[in-house]
């Protein structure tokens, strides 16, 4: 018994020494327990995980916009000041240890979580695939998908509240398949791909919440690892199948292309990556980037539209102003590339949606060097969470920061004079490469939907969860009325 007490005393002494506040460091969040730190707060459902991240954001703001917490033995700095986050994001480019380690088996060296040398090389190679001329070639696809969703929603017109997220996610998955993979994936494969990807991401959150599973040794013996292996096998098999089909298509096209094609097909992202072949990118690297584009290209944009439709249906004045703009700019025709810059209010609604509901409430980085911020210094060897939710709730947005007000984006005096205050597409040099693609696809889809249907919703009923991205759990329902029948 005496030895047990001595051991406990030694462990407590070590914990106190290990978690001591060093000079020039920020304060620690309250509520830490010996040995497990703040892990007990993060455990439980994904709804609780979101509540804790949200709570951390406000506490961090109260503590001077920089603080830290412990998950077991791991120390995480947290930031909510836009200037501090901008400096960190352009100083430390490595993603946090957990994001990289937890996703490496699936996304490998894809742009999202790859190591810095690979990220720099791949970003330079892949950037031309996102130039405006390439994106303009996708307008026919975006319009076709908009018309397709209008037709699909006819079955729920006038029938009361329904779960619109199903239609939105399926539509964006089809869109990313058409613009990234062409016709190399079937509709059934696409649906199953989305399900497997969502399970994979959810399992990663469960692992992060379970501090004992941070250990690879313990994780490898867990039931969660078996679930992840099953998800990854399906996703890898699908990716490999798509790559084989695309290579076969290109080979056949070269053989049969003996005469000039008067109506050439638009090159999709997969074509552009395969154009870099002959040792520039390996099949493994192409697969990693394909999985990354599939995940980032459909899930984030779909989430924005799910929340945008909820908000638009909740604010009749906003909806009518959008409808008026759409009728003035487009009347009854499809959206053309030159129309997108004229849809000013629609863009304001999308930006305010991304500010109000932050799709990625935090992004992690690994501190690989000392970083001097405004009021403290971050020490190397730890992870840092840039709390974008806190940035979007920062007082620099004004006294109405907690309100949904798209009009703020139409008056420069009503938005912060700080380009880092909006993190809808991340921040710094390692930001979202697909920003223009996302805005074009989202604007086009909403242009078709909102000219045809009038929405009704109440976003205050929404229950949220954090499943890598912020998503609704329940209450994500709208009802629609065909404007042609009103």
Secondary structure, DSSP 8 states (H G I E B T S, - for coil): -HHHHHHHHHHHHHHHHHT---TT--EE-S--BTTTBTHHHH-S-HHHHHHHHHHHHHHHHHTTSEEEEEETTEEEEEE--HHHHHHHHTT--SB-HHHHHHHHHHHTT-TTT--HHHHHHHHHHHGGGGSHHHHHTTHHHHHHHHHHHHHHGGGGTTS--EETHHHHHHHHHHHHHHHHTTTSS-HHHHHHHHHHHHHHHHHHHHHHH-GGGGSHHHHHTSHHHHHHHHHHHHHHHHHHHHHHHHHHHHHHHHHH--S--TT-----HHHHHHTTTTTTS-HHHHHHHHHHHHHHHHHHHHHHHHHHHHHHHH-HHHHHHHHHHHHHHHTTS---GGGGGG-HHHHHHHHHHHHHS-SSSEEEEE--S-EE-SS-EE-TTSEEEEEHHHHHTSGGG-TTTTS--GGGGG-GGGS-S-GGG--TT--STT--TTHHHHHHHHHHHHHHHHHHEEEE--GGG-EEEESSSEEEEE--EEEEEEGGG-
